[in-house]
Amino acid sequence: MFDKNVEMVLLRAAREAQERAHEYLVLEHLLLAILENEEGAEVLENCGADIDELRKQIGRFLDTNIETFLNRGGVQPQQTLAFQRVLQRAILHVKYSSKDAVGVGDLLAAIFT
């Protein structure tokens, strides 16, 4: 259902949340992981985004607005409802466009719709 780039992005987002000791996996973790992906960064750059500035702003947001939990004991962060909805929208988009797998571009489209 997901191509290899998306699988890598999802793993990166989960790892980012876990490394920051966040209880929840939020859209900002996903967008930050997309920015770290070559395909995702290229798509956003082609839309006029300043990748470095986006990384800084998202990192700052995550540092200041998402509560951390110090004694989590390796518990995996839980996807928020918004995170799950983005995945569902991306899957539906691919299903109705007759594509085989969700790509990073599909994730971006789902985030911004």
Helices and strands as residue ranges (DSSP letters): H 4-19, E 24-25, H 27-36, H 38-46, H 51-65, E 78-79, H 81-96, H 104-111
